[in-house]
Every structure is written in C-alpha cells, then in structure tokens.
C-alpha cells in the first residue's frame, strides 16, 4: 500500500490543499483525490508540481507501507 503524506507536509507548513492547488495550478479535486488516496493513478506533472511547491522529494510525499 502506498501512503500519500501531502496533508502532513501541508500541516507542518501551516498550509492547506486550496493553497497548494493555487500554487501548482492543479485543480483542487485532483489534489484532494491524490492526497486522500482516492485515485489509482497520478501523473508525473502532478508529482513534480507538488514536490516543487512543497520543496521536497517524492520520498517525502509517498511512502510504501506493508499491509
């Protein structure tokens, strides 16, 4: 299982998904579904934009968890 840690990072920076959506130029619904793990796929563009705005690496926002 892959855990998405975007919300935790946003909380630590005192930001929210609306802010991230505006900064990335990605729709709120796309980011919400990604952050909540409600999607089966995410584009490289979304991953790259989120990492750039949050100034982090993929390993900071995605984590593989054993079931």
mmCIF file of the N, C-alpha and C atoms, coordinates in Angstrom:
data_MODEL
# 
_entry.id   MODEL 
# 
loop_
_atom_site.group_PDB 
_atom_site.id 
_atom_site.type_symbol 
_atom_site.label_atom_id 
_atom_site.label_alt_id 
_atom_site.label_comp_id 
_atom_site.label_asym_id 
_atom_site.label_entity_id 
_atom_site.label_seq_id 
_atom_site.pdbx_PDB_ins_code 
_atom_site.Cartn_x 
_atom_site.Cartn_y 
_atom_site.Cartn_z 
_atom_site.occupancy 
_atom_site.B_iso_or_equiv 
_atom_site.pdbx_formal_charge 
_atom_site.auth_seq_id 
_atom_site.auth_comp_id 
_atom_site.auth_asym_id 
_atom_site.auth_atom_id 
_atom_site.pdbx_PDB_model_num 
ATOM 1   N N  . UNK A 1 1  ? 0.842   -1.180 0.000   1.00 0.00 ? 1  UNK A N  1 
ATOM 2   C CA . UNK A 1 1  ? 0.000   0.000  0.000   1.00 0.00 ? 1  UNK A CA 1 
ATOM 3   C C  . UNK A 1 1  ? 0.889   1.245  0.000   1.00 0.00 ? 1  UNK A C  1 
ATOM 4   N N  . UNK A 1 2  ? 0.508   2.228  -0.766  1.00 0.00 ? 2  UNK A N  1 
ATOM 5   C CA . UNK A 1 2  ? 1.257   3.490  -0.810  1.00 0.00 ? 2  UNK A CA 1 
ATOM 6   C C  . UNK A 1 2  ? 0.492   4.536  -0.014  1.00 0.00 ? 2  UNK A C  1 
ATOM 7   N N  . UNK A 1 3  ? 1.188   5.143  0.931   1.00 0.00 ? 3  UNK A N  1 
ATOM 8   C CA . UNK A 1 3  ? 0.602   6.218  1.740   1.00 0.00 ? 3  UNK A CA 1 
ATOM 9   C C  . UNK A 1 3  ? 1.060   7.557  1.173   1.00 0.00 ? 3  UNK A C  1 
ATOM 10  N N  . UNK A 1 4  ? 0.117   8.449  0.972   1.00 0.00 ? 4  UNK A N  1 
ATOM 11  C CA . UNK A 1 4  ? 0.413   9.793  0.490   1.00 0.00 ? 4  UNK A CA 1 
ATOM 12  C C  . UNK A 1 4  ? 0.469   10.716 1.712   1.00 0.00 ? 4  UNK A C  1 
ATOM 13  N N  . UNK A 1 5  ? 1.578   11.442 1.853   1.00 0.00 ? 5  UNK A N  1 
ATOM 14  C CA . UNK A 1 5  ? 1.803   12.257 3.046   1.00 0.00 ? 5  UNK A CA 1 
ATOM 15  C C  . UNK A 1 5  ? 1.703   13.763 2.782   1.00 0.00 ? 5  UNK A C  1 
ATOM 16  N N  . UNK A 1 6  ? 0.975   14.145 1.760   1.00 0.00 ? 6  UNK A N  1 
ATOM 17  C CA . UNK A 1 6  ? 0.856   15.560 1.395   1.00 0.00 ? 6  UNK A CA 1 
ATOM 18  C C  . UNK A 1 6  ? 0.201   16.370 2.516   1.00 0.00 ? 6  UNK A C  1 
ATOM 19  N N  . UNK A 1 7  ? -0.857  15.849 3.093   1.00 0.00 ? 7  UNK A N  1 
ATOM 20  C CA . UNK A 1 7  ? -1.570  16.581 4.148   1.00 0.00 ? 7  UNK A CA 1 
ATOM 21  C C  . UNK A 1 7  ? -0.655  16.836 5.343   1.00 0.00 ? 7  UNK A C  1 
ATOM 22  N N  . UNK A 1 8  ? 0.138   15.845 5.724   1.00 0.00 ? 8  UNK A N  1 
ATOM 23  C CA . UNK A 1 8  ? 1.065   16.019 6.846   1.00 0.00 ? 8  UNK A CA 1 
ATOM 24  C C  . UNK A 1 8  ? 2.078   17.131 6.564   1.00 0.00 ? 8  UNK A C  1 
ATOM 25  N N  . UNK A 1 9  ? 2.581   17.166 5.340   1.00 0.00 ? 9  UNK A N  1 
ATOM 26  C CA . UNK A 1 9  ? 3.543   18.205 4.968   1.00 0.00 ? 9  UNK A CA 1 
ATOM 27  C C  . UNK A 1 9  ? 2.871   19.577 4.970   1.00 0.00 ? 9  UNK A C  1 
ATOM 28  N N  . UNK A 1 10 ? 1.671   19.642 4.409   1.00 0.00 ? 10 UNK A N  1 
ATOM 29  C CA . UNK A 1 10 ? 0.942   20.916 4.407   1.00 0.00 ? 10 UNK A CA 1 
ATOM 30  C C  . UNK A 1 10 ? 0.667   21.387 5.824   1.00 0.00 ? 10 UNK A C  1 
ATOM 31  N N  . UNK A 1 11 ? 0.263   20.476 6.707   1.00 0.00 ? 11 UNK A N  1 
ATOM 32  C CA . UNK A 1 11 ? 0.006   20.840 8.103   1.00 0.00 ? 11 UNK A CA 1 
ATOM 33  C C  . UNK A 1 11 ? 1.262   21.397 8.770   1.00 0.00 ? 11 UNK A C  1 
ATOM 34  N N  . UNK A 1 12 ? 2.401   20.769 8.502   1.00 0.00 ? 12 UNK A N  1 
ATOM 35  C CA . UNK A 1 12 ? 3.650   21.230 9.122   1.00 0.00 ? 12 UNK A CA 1 
ATOM 36  C C  . UNK A 1 12 ? 4.053   22.613 8.620   1.00 0.00 ? 12 UNK A C  1 
ATOM 37  N N  . UNK A 1 13 ? 3.600   22.970 7.428   1.00 0.00 ? 13 UNK A N  1 
ATOM 38  C CA . UNK A 1 13 ? 3.900   24.290 6.854   1.00 0.00 ? 13 UNK A CA 1 
ATOM 39  C C  . UNK A 1 13 ? 2.750   25.277 7.067   1.00 0.00 ? 13 UNK A C  1 
ATOM 40  N N  . UNK A 1 14 ? 1.727   24.825 7.800   1.00 0.00 ? 14 UNK A N  1 
ATOM 41  C CA . UNK A 1 14 ? 0.537   25.629 8.061   1.00 0.00 ? 14 UNK A CA 1 
ATOM 42  C C  . UNK A 1 14 ? -0.118  26.103 6.763   1.00 0.00 ? 14 UNK A C  1 
ATOM 43  N N  . UNK A 1 15 ? -0.244  25.176 5.837   1.00 0.00 ? 15 UNK A N  1 
ATOM 44  C CA . UNK A 1 15 ? -0.886  25.420 4.551   1.00 0.00 ? 15 UNK A CA 1 
ATOM 45  C C  . UNK A 1 15 ? -1.991  24.392 4.342   1.00 0.00 ? 15 UNK A C  1 
ATOM 46  N N  . UNK A 1 16 ? -2.776  24.561 3.281   1.00 0.00 ? 16 UNK A N  1 
ATOM 47  C CA . UNK A 1 16 ? -3.856  23.608 3.004   1.00 0.00 ? 16 UNK A CA 1 
ATOM 48  C C  . UNK A 1 16 ? -3.893  23.262 1.509   1.00 0.00 ? 16 UNK A C  1 
ATOM 49  N N  . UNK A 1 17 ? -4.776  22.344 1.149   1.00 0.00 ? 17 UNK A N  1 
ATOM 50  C CA . UNK A 1 17 ? -4.868  21.906 -0.240  1.00 0.00 ? 17 UNK A CA 1 
ATOM 51  C C  . UNK A 1 17 ? -5.279  23.035 -1.183  1.00 0.00 ? 17 UNK A C  1 
ATOM 52  N N  . UNK A 1 18 ? -6.100  23.942 -0.716  1.00 0.00 ? 18 UNK A N  1 
ATOM 53  C CA . UNK A 1 18 ? -6.516  25.077 -1.549  1.00 0.00 ? 18 UNK A CA 1 
ATOM 54  C C  . UNK A 1 18 ? -5.284  25.907 -1.940  1.00 0.00 ? 18 UNK A C  1 
ATOM 55  N N  . UNK A 1 19 ? -4.425  26.165 -0.966  1.00 0.00 ? 19 UNK A N  1 
ATOM 56  C CA . UNK A 1 19 ? -3.189  26.911 -1.218  1.00 0.00 ? 19 UNK A CA 1 
ATOM 57  C C  . UNK A 1 19 ? -2.328  26.157 -2.228  1.00 0.00 ? 19 UNK A C  1 
ATOM 58  N N  . UNK A 1 20 ? -2.167  24.832 -2.015  1.00 0.00 ? 20 UNK A N  1 
ATOM 59  C CA . UNK A 1 20 ? -1.355  24.011 -2.909  1.00 0.00 ? 20 UNK A CA 1 
ATOM 60  C C  . UNK A 1 20 ? -1.933  24.005 -4.322  1.00 0.00 ? 20 UNK A C  1 
ATOM 61  N N  . UNK A 1 21 ? -3.232  23.919 -4.421  1.00 0.00 ? 21 UNK A N  1 
ATOM 62  C CA . UNK A 1 21 ? -3.907  23.939 -5.711  1.00 0.00 ? 21 UNK A CA 1 
ATOM 63  C C  . UNK A 1 21 ? -3.586  25.228 -6.457  1.00 0.00 ? 21 UNK A C  1 
ATOM 64  N N  . UNK A 1 22 ? -3.685  26.344 -5.778  1.00 0.00 ? 22 UNK A N  1 
ATOM 65  C CA . UNK A 1 22 ? -3.390  27.640 -6.403  1.00 0.00 ? 22 UNK A CA 1 
ATOM 66  C C  . UNK A 1 22 ? -1.936  27.740 -6.834  1.00 0.00 ? 22 UNK A C  1 
ATOM 67  N N  . UNK A 1 23 ? -1.016  27.283 -5.989  1.00 0.00 ? 23 UNK A N  1 
ATOM 68  C CA . UNK A 1 23 ? 0.415   27.366 -6.291  1.00 0.00 ? 23 UNK A CA 1 
ATOM 69  C C  . UNK A 1 23 ? 0.819   26.437 -7.429  1.00 0.00 ? 23 UNK A C  1 
ATOM 70  N N  . UNK A 1 24 ? 0.218   25.251 -7.479  1.00 0.00 ? 24 UNK A N  1 
ATOM 71  C CA . UNK A 1 24 ? 0.569   24.254 -8.503  1.00 0.00 ? 24 UNK A CA 1 
ATOM 72  C C  . UNK A 1 24 ? -0.154  24.476 -9.820  1.00 0.00 ? 24 UNK A C  1 
ATOM 73  N N  . UNK A 1 25 ? -1.301  25.150 -9.761  1.00 0.00 ? 25 UNK A N  1 
ATOM 74  C CA . UNK A 1 25 ? -2.116  25.279 -10.962 1.00 0.00 ? 25 UNK A CA 1 
ATOM 75  C C  . UNK A 1 25 ? -2.818  23.973 -11.302 1.00 0.00 ? 25 UNK A C  1 
ATOM 76  N N  . UNK A 1 26 ? -3.089  23.184 -10.273 1.00 0.00 ? 26 UNK A N  1 
ATOM 77  C CA . UNK A 1 26 ? -3.770  21.891 -10.417 1.00 0.00 ? 26 UNK A CA 1 
ATOM 78  C C  . UNK A 1 26 ? -5.101  22.009 -9.696  1.00 0.00 ? 26 UNK A C  1 
ATOM 79  N N  . UNK A 1 27 ? -6.146  21.426 -10.273 1.00 0.00 ? 27 UNK A N  1 
ATOM 80  C CA . UNK A 1 27 ? -7.461  21.561 -9.655  1.00 0.00 ? 27 UNK A CA 1 
ATOM 81  C C  . UNK A 1 27 ? -7.481  20.984 -8.243  1.00 0.00 ? 27 UNK A C  1 
ATOM 82  N N  . UNK A 1 28 ? -8.304  21.590 -7.419  1.00 0.00 ? 28 UNK A N  1 
ATOM 83  C CA . UNK A 1 28 ? -8.448  21.141 -6.039  1.00 0.00 ? 28 UNK A CA 1 
ATOM 84  C C  . UNK A 1 28 ? -8.887  19.680 -5.992  1.00 0.00 ? 28 UNK A C  1 
ATOM 85  N N  . UNK A 1 29 ? -9.824  19.304 -6.841  1.00 0.00 ? 29 UNK A N  1 
ATOM 86  C CA . UNK A 1 29 ? -10.342 17.930 -6.801  1.00 0.00 ? 29 UNK A CA 1 
ATOM 87  C C  . UNK A 1 29 ? -9.252  16.912 -7.142  1.00 0.00 ? 29 UNK A C  1 
ATOM 88  N N  . UNK A 1 30 ? -8.379  17.239 -8.075  1.00 0.00 ? 30 UNK A N  1 
ATOM 89  C CA . UNK A 1 30 ? -7.271  16.344 -8.411  1.00 0.00 ? 30 UNK A CA 1 
ATOM 90  C C  . UNK A 1 30 ? -6.340  16.178 -7.222  1.00 0.00 ? 30 UNK A C  1 
ATOM 91  N N  . UNK A 1 31 ? -5.984  17.285 -6.587  1.00 0.00 ? 31 UNK A N  1 
ATOM 92  C CA . UNK A 1 31 ? -5.095  17.213 -5.427  1.00 0.00 ? 31 UNK A CA 1 
ATOM 93  C C  . UNK A 1 31 ? -5.764  16.532 -4.239  1.00 0.00 ? 31 UNK A C  1 
ATOM 94  N N  . UNK A 1 32 ? -7.047  16.789 -4.054  1.00 0.00 ? 32 UNK A N  1 
ATOM 95  C CA . UNK A 1 32 ? -7.776  16.152 -2.954  1.00 0.00 ? 32 UNK A CA 1 
ATOM 96  C C  . UNK A 1 32 ? -7.775  14.634 -3.133  1.00 0.00 ? 32 UNK A C  1 
ATOM 97  N N  . UNK A 1 33 ? -8.126  14.176 -4.320  1.00 0.00 ? 33 UNK A N  1 
ATOM 98  C CA . UNK A 1 33 ? -8.157  12.737 -4.580  1.00 0.00 ? 33 UNK A CA 1 
ATOM 99  C C  . UNK A 1 33 ? -6.779  12.110 -4.404  1.00 0.00 ? 33 UNK A C  1 
ATOM 100 N N  . UNK A 1 34 ? -5.742  12.789 -4.841  1.00 0.00 ? 34 UNK A N  1 
ATOM 101 C CA . UNK A 1 34 ? -4.378  12.298 -4.668  1.00 0.00 ? 34 UNK A CA 1 
ATOM 102 C C  . UNK A 1 34 ? -4.012  12.250 -3.188  1.00 0.00 ? 34 UNK A C  1 
ATOM 103 N N  . UNK A 1 35 ? -4.225  13.344 -2.486  1.00 0.00 ? 35 UNK A N  1 
ATOM 104 C CA . UNK A 1 35 ? -3.838  13.436 -1.076  1.00 0.00 ? 35 UNK A CA 1 
ATOM 105 C C  . UNK A 1 35 ? -4.600  12.451 -0.192  1.00 0.00 ? 35 UNK A C  1 
ATOM 106 N N  . UNK A 1 36 ? -5.821  12.153 -0.551  1.00 0.00 ? 36 UNK A N  1 
ATOM 107 C CA . UNK A 1 36 ? -6.645  11.246 0.249   1.00 0.00 ? 36 UNK A CA 1 
ATOM 108 C C  . UNK A 1 36 ? -6.531  9.790  -0.206  1.00 0.00 ? 36 UNK A C  1 
ATOM 109 N N  . UNK A 1 37 ? -5.708  9.540  -1.195  1.00 0.00 ? 37 UNK A N  1 
ATOM 110 C CA . UNK A 1 37 ? -5.524  8.180  -1.690  1.00 0.00 ? 37 UNK A CA 1 
ATOM 111 C C  . UNK A 1 37 ? -6.740  7.632  -2.397  1.00 0.00 ? 37 UNK A C  1 
ATOM 112 N N  . UNK A 1 38 ? -7.521  8.517  -3.018  1.00 0.00 ? 38 UNK A N  1 
ATOM 113 C CA . UNK A 1 38 ? -8.750  8.114  -3.694  1.00 0.00 ? 38 UNK A CA 1 
ATOM 114 C C  . UNK A 1 38 ? -8.575  7.987  -5.203  1.00 0.00 ? 38 UNK A C  1 
ATOM 115 N N  . UNK A 1 39 ? -7.341  7.786  -5.638  1.00 0.00 ? 39 UNK A N  1 
ATOM 116 C CA . UNK A 1 39 ? -7.073  7.623  -7.057  1.00 0.00 ? 39 UNK A CA 1 
ATOM 117 C C  . UNK A 1 39 ? -6.127  6.454  -7.261  1.00 0.00 ? 39 UNK A C  1 
ATOM 118 N N  . UNK A 1 40 ? -6.200  5.847  -8.412  1.00 0.00 ? 40 UNK A N  1 
ATOM 119 C CA . UNK A 1 40 ? -5.316  4.727  -8.721  1.00 0.00 ? 40 UNK A CA 1 
ATOM 120 C C  . UNK A 1 40 ? -4.109  5.148  -9.546  1.00 0.00 ? 40 UNK A C  1 
ATOM 121 N N  . UNK A 1 41 ? -4.111  6.393  -10.004 1.00 0.00 ? 41 UNK A N  1 
ATOM 122 C CA . UNK A 1 41 ? -3.014  6.872  -10.838 1.00 0.00 ? 41 UNK A CA 1 
ATOM 123 C C  . UNK A 1 41 ? -2.825  8.367  -10.614 1.00 0.00 ? 41 UNK A C  1 
ATOM 124 N N  . UNK A 1 42 ? -1.603  8.807  -10.800 1.00 0.00 ? 42 UNK A N  1 
ATOM 125 C CA . UNK A 1 42 ? -1.303  10.237 -10.709 1.00 0.00 ? 42 UNK A CA 1 
ATOM 126 C C  . UNK A 1 42 ? -0.228  10.533 -11.748 1.00 0.00 ? 42 UNK A C  1 
ATOM 127 N N  . UNK A 1 43 ? -0.362  11.664 -12.408 1.00 0.00 ? 43 UNK A N  1 
ATOM 128 C CA . UNK A 1 43 ? 0.589   11.990 -13.478 1.00 0.00 ? 43 UNK A CA 1 
ATOM 129 C C  . UNK A 1 43 ? 1.909   12.490 -12.896 1.00 0.00 ? 43 UNK A C  1 
ATOM 130 N N  . UNK A 1 44 ? 2.946   12.329 -13.712 1.00 0.00 ? 44 UNK A N  1 
ATOM 131 C CA . UNK A 1 44 ? 4.252   12.842 -13.316 1.00 0.00 ? 44 UNK A CA 1 
ATOM 132 C C  . UNK A 1 44 ? 4.206   14.358 -13.119 1.00 0.00 ? 44 UNK A C  1 
ATOM 133 N N  . UNK A 1 45 ? 3.387   15.041 -13.914 1.00 0.00 ? 45 UNK A N  1 
ATOM 134 C CA . UNK A 1 45 ? 3.275   16.502 -13.783 1.00 0.00 ? 45 UNK A CA 1 
ATOM 135 C C  . UNK A 1 45 ? 2.756   16.898 -12.413 1.00 0.00 ? 45 UNK A C  1 
ATOM 136 N N  . UNK A 1 46 ? 1.768   16.160 -11.905 1.00 0.00 ? 46 UNK A N  1 
ATOM 137 C CA . UNK A 1 46 ? 1.221   16.456 -10.577 1.00 0.00 ? 46 UNK A CA 1 
ATOM 138 C C  . UNK A 1 46 ? 2.300   16.218 -9.523  1.00 0.00 ? 46 UNK A C  1 
ATOM 139 N N  . UNK A 1 47 ? 2.974   15.083 -9.607  1.00 0.00 ? 47 UNK A N  1 
ATOM 140 C CA . UNK A 1 47 ? 4.031   14.777 -8.634  1.00 0.00 ? 47 UNK A CA 1 
ATOM 141 C C  . UNK A 1 47 ? 5.132   15.830 -8.659  1.00 0.00 ? 47 UNK A C  1 
ATOM 142 N N  . UNK A 1 48 ? 5.548   16.205 -9.848  1.00 0.00 ? 48 UNK A N  1 
ATOM 143 C CA . UNK A 1 48 ? 6.612   17.197 -9.976  1.00 0.00 ? 48 UNK A CA 1 
ATOM 144 C C  . UNK A 1 48 ? 6.182   18.549 -9.414  1.00 0.00 ? 48 UNK A C  1 
ATOM 145 N N  . UNK A 1 49 ? 4.981   18.992 -9.735  1.00 0.00 ? 49 UNK A N  1 
ATOM 146 C CA . UNK A 1 49 ? 4.490   20.284 -9.256  1.00 0.00 ? 49 UNK A CA 1 
ATOM 147 C C  . UNK A 1 49 ? 4.372   20.310 -7.734  1.00 0.00 ? 49 UNK A C  1 
ATOM 148 N N  . UNK A 1 50 ? 3.822   19.242 -7.171  1.00 0.00 ? 50 UNK A N  1 
ATOM 149 C CA . UNK A 1 50 ? 3.670   19.177 -5.712  1.00 0.00 ? 50 UNK A CA 1 
ATOM 150 C C  . UNK A 1 50 ? 5.042   19.219 -5.033  1.00 0.00 ? 50 UNK A C  1 
ATOM 151 N N  . UNK A 1 51 ? 5.978   18.450 -5.544  1.00 0.00 ? 51 UNK A N  1 
ATOM 152 C CA . UNK A 1 51 ? 7.323   18.448 -4.960  1.00 0.00 ? 51 UNK A CA 1 
ATOM 153 C C  . UNK A 1 51 ? 8.005   19.811 -5.085  1.00 0.00 ? 51 UNK A C  1 
ATOM 154 N N  . UNK A 1 52 ? 7.842   20.453 -6.222  1.00 0.00 ? 52 UNK A N  1 
ATOM 155 C CA . UNK A 1 52 ? 8.457   21.771 -6.408  1.00 0.00 ? 52 UNK A CA 1 
ATOM 156 C C  . UNK A 1 52 ? 7.882   22.794 -5.442  1.00 0.00 ? 52 UNK A C  1 
ATOM 157 N N  . UNK A 1 53 ? 6.566   22.840 -5.330  1.00 0.00 ? 53 UNK A N  1 
ATOM 158 C CA . UNK A 1 53 ? 5.924   23.829 -4.457  1.00 0.00 ? 53 UNK A CA 1 
ATOM 159 C C  . UNK A 1 53 ? 6.235   23.554 -2.993  1.00 0.00 ? 53 UNK A C  1 
ATOM 160 N N  . UNK A 1 54 ? 6.218   22.289 -2.600  1.00 0.00 ? 54 UNK A N  1 
ATOM 161 C CA . UNK A 1 54 ? 6.474   21.939 -1.195  1.00 0.00 ? 54 UNK A CA 1 
ATOM 162 C C  . UNK A 1 54 ? 7.966   21.832 -0.885  1.00 0.00 ? 54 UNK A C  1 
ATOM 163 N N  . UNK A 1 55 ? 8.795   21.994 -1.918  1.00 0.00 ? 55 UNK A N  1 
ATOM 164 C CA . UNK A 1 55 ? 10.253  21.913 -1.776  1.00 0.00 ? 55 UNK A CA 1 
ATOM 165 C C  . UNK A 1 55 ? 10.659  20.609 -1.100  1.00 0.00 ? 55 UNK A C  1 
ATOM 166 N N  . UNK A 1 56 ? 10.220  19.504 -1.727  1.00 0.00 ? 56 UNK A N  1 
ATOM 167 C CA . UNK A 1 56 ? 10.512  18.189 -1.169  1.00 0.00 ? 56 UNK A CA 1 
ATOM 168 C C  . UNK A 1 56 ? 10.777  17.198 -2.297  1.00 0.00 ? 56 UNK A C  1 
ATOM 169 N N  . UNK A 1 57 ? 11.082  15.978 -1.922  1.00 0.00 ? 57 UNK A N  1 
ATOM 170 C CA . UNK A 1 57 ? 11.307  14.893 -2.877  1.00 0.00 ? 57 UNK A CA 1 
ATOM 171 C C  . UNK A 1 57 ? 10.113  13.961 -2.871  1.00 0.00 ? 57 UNK A C  1 
ATOM 172 N N  . UNK A 1 58 ? 10.054  13.085 -3.882  1.00 0.00 ? 58 UNK A N  1 
ATOM 173 C CA . UNK A 1 58 ? 8.973   12.099 -3.939  1.00 0.00 ? 58 UNK A CA 1 
ATOM 174 C C  . UNK A 1 58 ? 8.919   11.256 -2.672  1.00 0.00 ? 58 UNK A C  1 
ATOM 175 N N  . UNK A 1 59 ? 10.075  10.900 -2.145  1.00 0.00 ? 59 UNK A N  1 
ATOM 176 C CA . UNK A 1 59 ? 10.103  10.065 -0.938  1.00 0.00 ? 59 UNK A CA 1 
ATOM 177 C C  . UNK A 1 59 ? 9.520   10.785 0.278   1.00 0.00 ? 59 UNK A C  1 
ATOM 178 N N  . UNK A 1 60 ? 9.405   12.104 0.205   1.00 0.00 ? 60 UNK A N  1 
ATOM 179 C CA . UNK A 1 60 ? 8.794   12.858 1.302   1.00 0.00 ? 60 UNK A CA 1 
ATOM 180 C C  . UNK A 1 60 ? 7.274   12.805 1.248   1.00 0.00 ? 60 UNK A C  1 
ATOM 181 N N  . UNK A 1 61 ? 6.720   12.636 0.052   1.00 0.00 ? 61 UNK A N  1 
ATOM 182 C CA . UNK A 1 61 ? 5.255   12.659 -0.059  1.00 0.00 ? 61 UNK A CA 1 
ATOM 183 C C  . UNK A 1 61 ? 4.630   11.282 -0.274  1.00 0.00 ? 61 UNK A C  1 
ATOM 184 N N  . UNK A 1 62 ? 5.464   10.307 -0.638  1.00 0.00 ? 62 UNK A N  1 
ATOM 185 C CA . UNK A 1 62 ? 4.953   8.954  -0.857  1.00 0.00 ? 62 UNK A CA 1 
ATOM 186 C C  . UNK A 1 62 ? 5.733   7.958  -0.004  1.00 0.00 ? 62 UNK A C  1 
ATOM 187 N N  . UNK A 1 63 ? 5.014   7.022  0.590   1.00 0.00 ? 63 UNK A N  1 
ATOM 188 C CA . UNK A 1 63 ? 5.657   6.017  1.436   1.00 0.00 ? 63 UNK A CA 1 
ATOM 189 C C  . UNK A 1 63 ? 4.996   4.665  1.195   1.00 0.00 ? 63 UNK A C  1 
ATOM 190 N N  . UNK A 1 64 ? 5.806   3.643  1.019   1.00 0.00 ? 64 UNK A N  1 
ATOM 191 C CA . UNK A 1 64 ? 5.263   2.296  0.871   1.00 0.00 ? 64 UNK A CA 1 
ATOM 192 C C  . UNK A 1 64 ? 5.110   1.678  2.259   1.00 0.00 ? 64 UNK A C  1 
ATOM 193 N N  . UNK A 1 65 ? 3.899   1.229  2.560   1.00 0.00 ? 65 UNK A N  1 
ATOM 194 C CA . UNK A 1 65 ? 3.618   0.607  3.845   1.00 0.00 ? 65 UNK A CA 1 
ATOM 195 C C  . UNK A 1 65 ? 3.262   -0.860 3.628   1.00 0.00 ? 65 UNK A C  1 
ATOM 196 N N  . UNK A 1 66 ? 3.778   -1.686 4.487   1.00 0.00 ? 66 UNK A N  1 
ATOM 197 C CA . UNK A 1 66 ? 3.427   -3.110 4.440   1.00 0.00 ? 66 UNK A CA 1 
ATOM 198 C C  . UNK A 1 66 ? 2.027   -3.283 4.988   1.00 0.00 ? 66 UNK A C  1 
ATOM 199 N N  . UNK A 1 67 ? 1.255   -4.181 4.389   1.00 0.00 ? 67 UNK A N  1 
ATOM 200 C CA . UNK A 1 67 ? -0.124  -4.419 4.848   1.00 0.00 ? 67 UNK A CA 1 
ATOM 201 C C  . UNK A 1 67 ? -0.168  -5.096 6.199   1.00 0.00 ? 67 UNK A C  1 
# 
